[in-house]
């Protein structure tokens, strides 16, 4: 076995994108054909040097990820962007392209969903049989997963505590799914509004989305994994789904790779934007991990229900969420008793992200867009001008597709 990486010595990024028709922008279920065209065989993953493309549960979705942990996030934007261009070029022959953002704006999952039907198809059939995957919470959601490593129990408990505190406010920074079923959903992060109940048929598999405090790896196995396996056994007698990836909390322990995987972040308009978010989030988590503003015992003591209330508010209102939980704000060294979530994020950015990174030419445009123009969800709604006709949605989402192809921020001034 490889020696586990220490905390903050390596990072794993996974970005999910929709495949859509180049003209209509409706979802196009050709992920298997795409992977075949890249590799020459029917496969679920294609490696390309440091990156890899892989399948997901539905045929209109593809995932791009770094194949092994990377020690520096700064090197990743051009690598991911080159792969986006390569895959878009490959999709041209299928009259298709990639679309960013966390939800397709008019997809009807009940009639348009096609599940992956090649290797490991038994897994997806089991999910569909138990949970009904022809719903938004399964078939229409694209996210960034961010993997942070740990080497031992001490690192695991400190990292888990820090990540747990950041989870509730992540939608305030990353929401990109205000539109679904052809109209405004009422939520800035409608992906997360669906995600937080999509697997509720097996409650132990998702808990309250915000995980409870975990003080060790063994305690986590006993309190999270064992009850989850027991609860699903009657629905899954063959054990097809009895693996740790069945756990869908907002942050999950992946003991198979000694990492904690954050799952709450909507995917942005291009890899450059996602990686800028990852830089801000990582430095915020690291400051908590290093106990710069609060000690570990205080971080672990805050109630899950309190964190959940903040999460639900941020799912609805993103960066404009009013946070009034003084105890929570104090853990971040925020002295005022209340603030908007966007204000808290700017505080965390300026106090946790080193000056040389904040002022770096590499990240300057991304940081300015995020903190001056707001979440991508806010920018999408601003661009739509309250007009949710299909033709207007197509105009805005075509611009998002162009941002993904070009590797630039979606800016609305």
C-alpha positions as CSV (number, residue, x, y, z in Angstrom):
1,X,0.0,0.0,0.0
2,X,1.1,3.5,-0.7
3,X,2.0,5.7,2.2
4,X,-1.1,8.0,2.9
5,X,-0.6,11.7,2.0
6,X,-0.6,14.2,4.9
7,X,-3.3,16.8,5.1
8,X,-2.9,19.5,2.4
9,X,-0.1,17.7,0.6
10,X,-2.3,16.7,-2.4
11,X,-5.7,17.4,-3.9
12,X,-8.2,15.6,-6.1
13,X,-10.6,17.5,-8.3
14,X,-13.6,16.0,-10.1
15,X,-15.7,18.1,-12.5
16,X,-19.0,17.0,-14.0
17,X,-20.4,18.3,-17.3
18,X,-23.5,17.8,-19.4
19,X,-23.3,16.7,-23.0
20,X,-25.8,18.6,-25.0
21,X,-26.9,18.9,-28.7
22,X,-24.8,21.7,-30.3
23,X,-27.9,23.4,-31.8
24,X,-30.8,22.8,-29.4
25,X,-28.7,22.5,-26.2
26,X,-31.0,19.7,-25.0
27,X,-29.2,16.8,-23.2
28,X,-27.6,14.2,-25.5
29,X,-27.0,10.7,-24.1
30,X,-23.7,9.9,-25.8
31,X,-21.2,9.6,-23.0
32,X,-20.5,6.0,-23.9
33,X,-19.8,6.9,-27.5
34,X,-17.6,9.8,-26.4
35,X,-15.4,7.5,-24.2
36,X,-15.4,4.9,-27.1
37,X,-14.2,7.6,-29.5
38,X,-11.4,8.6,-27.2
39,X,-10.2,5.1,-26.3
40,X,-11.4,2.8,-29.1
41,X,-13.3,0.6,-26.7
42,X,-16.4,0.6,-24.6
43,X,-15.0,1.7,-21.3
44,X,-16.0,3.7,-18.2
45,X,-12.7,5.7,-18.0
46,X,-10.1,7.1,-20.3
47,X,-6.7,8.2,-19.0
48,X,-4.8,11.1,-20.6
49,X,-1.5,11.7,-18.9
50,X,-2.4,13.4,-15.5
51,X,-6.1,13.6,-16.1
52,X,-8.9,11.1,-16.8
53,X,-12.4,11.2,-18.2
54,X,-15.0,8.8,-16.7
55,X,-18.7,8.0,-16.8
56,X,-21.4,8.7,-14.3
57,X,-24.9,7.3,-13.7
58,X,-26.5,8.9,-16.8
59,X,-25.4,8.9,-20.4
60,X,-25.5,12.7,-20.9
61,X,-22.9,13.3,-18.1
62,X,-19.2,13.0,-18.2
63,X,-16.6,13.6,-15.4
64,X,-13.1,15.1,-15.7
65,X,-10.6,14.5,-12.9
66,X,-7.0,14.4,-12.1
67,X,-5.9,10.7,-12.0
68,X,-3.6,11.1,-9.0
69,X,-3.4,13.7,-6.2
70,X,-1.8,16.9,-7.3
71,X,0.4,18.9,-4.8
72,X,-0.5,22.3,-6.3
73,X,-3.8,23.6,-7.5
74,X,-2.1,26.4,-9.6
75,X,-0.9,23.9,-12.2
76,X,-4.4,22.4,-12.9
77,X,-6.4,25.1,-14.8
78,X,-4.5,24.7,-18.1
79,X,-4.6,20.9,-17.8
80,X,-8.3,20.7,-17.3
81,X,-9.0,23.4,-19.9
82,X,-7.0,21.5,-22.6
83,X,-9.1,18.4,-21.9
84,X,-12.3,20.4,-22.2
85,X,-11.2,21.6,-25.6
86,X,-10.1,18.1,-26.7
87,X,-13.4,16.5,-25.7
88,X,-15.4,19.3,-27.3
89,X,-13.5,18.7,-30.5
90,X,-14.3,15.0,-30.2
91,X,-18.0,15.8,-29.6
92,X,-18.2,17.9,-32.8
93,X,-18.7,14.8,-34.9
94,X,-21.7,13.9,-32.7
95,X,-23.1,17.4,-33.1
96,X,-22.6,17.9,-29.4
97,X,-20.7,20.0,-26.9
98,X,-20.2,20.3,-23.1
99,X,-22.4,22.5,-21.0
100,X,-21.4,23.8,-17.5
101,X,-23.5,24.7,-14.5
102,X,-25.1,22.4,-12.0
103,X,-28.4,21.7,-13.6
104,X,-29.8,21.7,-17.1
105,X,-32.3,24.5,-17.4
106,X,-35.1,22.6,-19.1
107,X,-34.3,18.9,-18.9
108,X,-37.2,16.6,-18.0
109,X,-35.6,13.7,-16.2
110,X,-38.7,11.6,-16.2
111,X,-38.5,11.2,-20.0
112,X,-35.0,12.1,-21.0
113,X,-32.9,10.0,-18.5
114,X,-30.8,7.2,-19.9
115,X,-28.7,5.2,-17.5
116,X,-25.2,4.0,-18.1
117,X,-25.6,0.6,-19.7
118,X,-22.0,-0.9,-20.0
119,X,-19.5,-2.0,-17.3
120,X,-20.9,-1.7,-13.7
121,X,-24.4,-1.3,-15.1
122,X,-25.7,-3.5,-12.3
123,X,-24.8,-0.7,-9.8
124,X,-26.8,1.9,-11.7
125,X,-29.7,-0.5,-12.1
126,X,-29.7,-1.1,-8.3
127,X,-29.7,2.6,-7.6
128,X,-32.6,3.1,-10.1
129,X,-34.6,0.2,-8.6
130,X,-34.2,1.5,-5.0
131,X,-34.3,5.3,-5.5
132,X,-35.8,6.0,-8.9
133,X,-33.0,7.9,-10.7
134,X,-35.3,9.6,-13.2
135,X,-35.5,12.7,-11.1
136,X,-33.6,15.9,-10.8
137,X,-31.7,14.7,-7.7
138,X,-30.2,11.9,-9.7
139,X,-30.2,12.6,-13.4
140,X,-29.8,16.4,-13.5
141,X,-27.0,17.6,-11.2
142,X,-23.4,18.4,-11.9
143,X,-21.0,19.2,-9.1
144,X,-17.3,19.6,-8.2
145,X,-16.0,17.0,-5.8
146,X,-12.9,18.2,-3.8
147,X,-10.8,15.5,-2.2
148,X,-8.5,16.4,0.7
149,X,-6.1,13.7,2.2
150,X,-5.4,12.6,5.7
151,X,-2.6,10.4,7.0
152,X,-3.9,9.2,10.5
153,X,-6.6,9.6,13.1
154,X,-5.4,13.0,14.3
155,X,-5.4,14.4,10.8
156,X,-8.8,12.8,10.0
157,X,-10.6,14.3,13.0
158,X,-9.1,17.8,12.5
159,X,-9.8,17.8,8.8
160,X,-13.3,16.5,9.3
161,X,-14.1,19.1,11.9
162,X,-12.8,21.9,9.7
163,X,-14.7,20.7,6.5
164,X,-17.9,20.3,8.5
165,X,-17.9,24.0,9.5
166,X,-17.4,25.2,5.9
167,X,-20.1,23.0,4.3
168,X,-23.1,25.1,5.2
169,X,-21.8,28.2,3.4
170,X,-20.4,26.5,0.3
171,X,-23.6,27.2,-1.7
172,X,-23.1,30.9,-1.0
173,X,-19.9,30.7,-3.0
174,X,-20.7,28.0,-5.6
175,X,-24.4,28.0,-6.3
176,X,-25.0,27.7,-10.1
177,X,-28.4,26.1,-10.4
178,X,-31.2,28.7,-10.1
179,X,-33.1,27.4,-13.2
180,X,-34.7,24.0,-13.7
181,X,-37.7,22.6,-15.6
182,X,-37.7,25.8,-17.8
183,X,-38.1,28.4,-15.0
184,X,-36.7,29.9,-11.8
185,X,-36.7,27.2,-9.2
186,X,-37.0,29.5,-6.2
187,X,-33.5,28.4,-5.0
188,X,-30.1,29.7,-6.0
189,X,-28.8,26.1,-5.5
190,X,-31.6,23.9,-6.7
191,X,-29.2,21.0,-7.2
192,X,-28.5,21.0,-3.5
193,X,-32.2,21.4,-2.6
194,X,-32.8,18.1,-4.6
195,X,-29.6,16.5,-3.4
196,X,-30.3,16.8,0.3
197,X,-33.2,14.4,0.0
198,X,-32.5,12.3,-3.1
199,X,-31.4,9.2,-1.1
200,X,-33.6,9.7,1.9
201,X,-35.2,6.3,1.4
202,X,-32.1,5.0,3.2
203,X,-31.7,7.7,5.8
204,X,-28.4,6.3,7.2
205,X,-26.8,6.8,3.8
206,X,-27.1,10.6,4.0
207,X,-27.9,11.6,7.5
208,X,-28.7,15.3,7.6
209,X,-26.2,16.0,4.7
210,X,-24.1,17.9,7.2
211,X,-22.2,15.1,8.9
212,X,-22.0,14.7,12.7
213,X,-18.7,15.2,14.4
214,X,-16.3,12.3,13.9
215,X,-13.4,11.9,16.3
216,X,-11.7,8.9,14.7
217,X,-11.8,6.6,11.7
218,X,-13.2,3.7,13.7
219,X,-15.9,5.8,15.3
220,X,-16.9,7.0,11.8
221,X,-17.1,3.4,10.5
222,X,-19.3,2.4,13.5
223,X,-21.6,5.5,13.4
224,X,-21.9,6.0,9.7
225,X,-20.9,3.0,7.5
226,X,-22.1,0.1,9.6
227,X,-25.7,1.5,10.1
228,X,-25.8,2.4,6.4
229,X,-24.9,-1.1,5.3
230,X,-27.4,-2.6,7.7
231,X,-30.2,-0.3,6.6
232,X,-29.8,-1.0,2.9
233,X,-29.4,-4.8,3.2
234,X,-33.1,-5.6,2.7
235,X,-33.1,-3.5,-0.5
236,X,-29.8,-4.8,-1.7
237,X,-29.5,-8.5,-0.8
238,X,-26.6,-9.1,-3.2
239,X,-24.5,-6.3,-1.7
240,X,-24.1,-4.4,-5.0
241,X,-24.3,-1.0,-3.2
242,X,-22.7,-1.9,0.1
243,X,-19.6,0.2,-0.4
244,X,-18.5,3.4,1.2
245,X,-19.5,5.4,-1.9
246,X,-23.1,4.8,-1.0
247,X,-22.6,7.5,1.7
248,X,-23.8,10.8,0.2
249,X,-23.3,13.3,3.1
250,X,-22.0,16.7,2.1
251,X,-18.5,15.5,3.0
252,X,-17.7,11.8,3.1
253,X,-14.8,9.8,4.3
254,X,-13.2,7.8,1.5
255,X,-11.0,5.3,3.4
256,X,-10.2,3.6,0.1
257,X,-8.0,6.6,-0.8
258,X,-7.5,8.1,2.7
259,X,-9.4,11.3,1.8
260,X,-12.4,13.3,2.7
261,X,-14.5,14.2,-0.3
262,X,-16.5,17.4,-0.3
263,X,-19.7,17.0,-2.5
264,X,-21.7,20.2,-1.9
265,X,-20.2,22.5,-4.5
266,X,-22.0,23.2,-7.8
267,X,-19.8,23.0,-10.8
268,X,-18.9,26.5,-12.2
269,X,-18.7,27.9,-15.8
270,X,-15.2,26.6,-16.5
271,X,-12.4,24.7,-14.7
272,X,-10.5,28.0,-14.0
273,X,-13.5,29.1,-11.9
274,X,-13.8,25.8,-10.1
275,X,-10.2,25.7,-9.2
276,X,-10.3,29.3,-8.0
277,X,-13.1,28.2,-5.7
278,X,-11.0,25.2,-4.6
279,X,-8.2,27.6,-3.7
280,X,-10.4,29.7,-1.5
281,X,-12.1,26.7,0.1
282,X,-8.9,24.9,0.8
283,X,-7.2,27.8,2.5
284,X,-10.3,28.4,4.6
285,X,-10.3,24.8,5.7
286,X,-6.6,24.9,6.4
287,X,-7.0,27.9,8.7
288,X,-9.6,26.0,10.7
289,X,-7.5,22.9,10.7
290,X,-4.6,24.9,12.1
291,X,-7.0,26.3,14.7
292,X,-6.2,29.9,13.9
293,X,-9.6,31.2,14.9
294,X,-11.0,28.4,17.1
295,X,-9.8,25.3,18.9
296,X,-10.7,21.8,17.7
297,X,-13.0,21.1,20.7
298,X,-15.1,24.2,19.9
299,X,-15.3,23.2,16.2
300,X,-16.5,19.7,17.1
301,X,-19.0,20.9,19.7
302,X,-21.3,23.0,17.4
303,X,-24.6,21.2,16.7
304,X,-25.3,19.6,13.3
305,X,-28.9,21.1,13.4
306,X,-27.4,24.6,13.7
307,X,-25.2,24.0,10.7
308,X,-28.1,22.5,8.7
309,X,-30.2,25.6,9.2
310,X,-27.4,27.7,7.7
311,X,-27.0,25.3,4.8
312,X,-30.7,25.4,4.0
313,X,-30.7,29.2,4.0
314,X,-27.6,29.3,1.7
315,X,-29.2,26.8,-0.7
316,X,-32.1,29.3,-1.1
317,X,-30.3,32.6,-1.1
318,X,-26.6,31.9,-1.7
319,X,-24.3,34.9,-1.0
320,X,-27.3,37.0,0.2
321,X,-28.1,34.7,3.0
322,X,-28.3,36.4,6.4
323,X,-26.3,34.5,9.0
324,X,-27.3,35.3,12.6
325,X,-25.6,32.4,14.5
326,X,-23.0,34.2,16.6
327,X,-21.4,31.0,17.8
328,X,-20.9,29.9,14.2
329,X,-19.4,33.2,13.1
330,X,-17.1,33.3,16.1
331,X,-15.5,30.0,15.0
332,X,-14.2,31.9,11.9
333,X,-13.0,34.8,13.9
334,X,-15.8,37.0,12.6
335,X,-16.5,39.5,15.4
336,X,-19.9,40.8,14.3
337,X,-23.0,38.9,15.4
338,X,-24.5,38.7,12.0
339,X,-23.6,39.2,8.3
340,X,-24.5,38.1,4.8
341,X,-22.8,34.9,3.7
342,X,-21.0,36.8,0.9
343,X,-19.5,39.1,3.5
344,X,-18.4,36.1,5.5
345,X,-16.7,34.6,2.5
346,X,-14.9,37.8,1.7
347,X,-13.7,37.9,5.3
348,X,-12.4,34.3,5.0
349,X,-10.8,35.0,1.7
350,X,-8.9,38.0,3.0
351,X,-7.9,36.4,6.3
352,X,-7.2,32.8,5.2
353,X,-5.9,33.0,1.7
354,X,-2.2,34.1,1.6
355,X,-1.6,37.6,0.1
356,X,0.6,36.2,-2.6
357,X,-2.3,34.0,-3.8
358,X,-4.9,36.8,-3.5
359,X,-2.8,39.1,-5.6
360,X,-1.6,36.4,-8.0
361,X,-2.2,37.3,-11.7
362,X,-3.3,33.7,-12.2
363,X,-6.4,34.0,-10.0
364,X,-7.1,37.7,-10.2
365,X,-10.0,37.6,-12.7
366,X,-11.7,34.7,-11.0
367,X,-11.5,36.2,-7.5
368,X,-12.7,39.5,-8.7
369,X,-15.7,38.0,-10.5
370,X,-16.7,35.8,-7.5
371,X,-16.4,38.5,-4.9
372,X,-17.6,41.5,-6.9
373,X,-20.4,40.0,-9.1
374,X,-21.5,37.2,-6.8
375,X,-22.3,33.5,-7.3
376,X,-22.7,32.1,-10.8
377,X,-26.4,31.5,-10.0
378,X,-26.8,35.3,-9.3
379,X,-25.0,36.1,-12.6
380,X,-27.2,33.7,-14.5
381,X,-30.4,35.3,-13.1
382,X,-29.0,38.7,-13.8
383,X,-28.3,37.8,-17.5
384,X,-31.8,36.3,-17.9
385,X,-33.6,39.5,-16.8
386,X,-36.5,37.5,-15.4
387,X,-37.2,36.1,-18.9
388,X,-37.4,32.3,-18.7
389,X,-38.6,31.7,-22.3
390,X,-36.8,28.8,-23.9
391,X,-35.2,31.0,-26.5
392,X,-33.8,33.3,-23.8
393,X,-32.6,30.4,-21.7
394,X,-30.8,29.1,-24.8
395,X,-29.0,32.4,-25.3
396,X,-27.7,32.6,-21.8
397,X,-26.7,28.9,-21.5
398,X,-25.0,29.0,-25.0
399,X,-22.8,31.8,-23.5
400,X,-22.0,29.5,-20.6
401,X,-21.0,26.8,-23.0
402,X,-18.7,29.3,-24.7
403,X,-17.2,30.2,-21.4
404,X,-16.5,26.5,-20.8
405,X,-14.9,26.1,-24.2
406,X,-12.8,29.3,-23.8
407,X,-11.9,28.9,-20.1
408,X,-13.2,32.3,-19.1
409,X,-15.5,33.6,-16.4
410,X,-19.2,34.4,-17.0
411,X,-19.3,38.1,-16.3
412,X,-22.5,40.2,-16.2
413,X,-22.0,43.9,-15.5
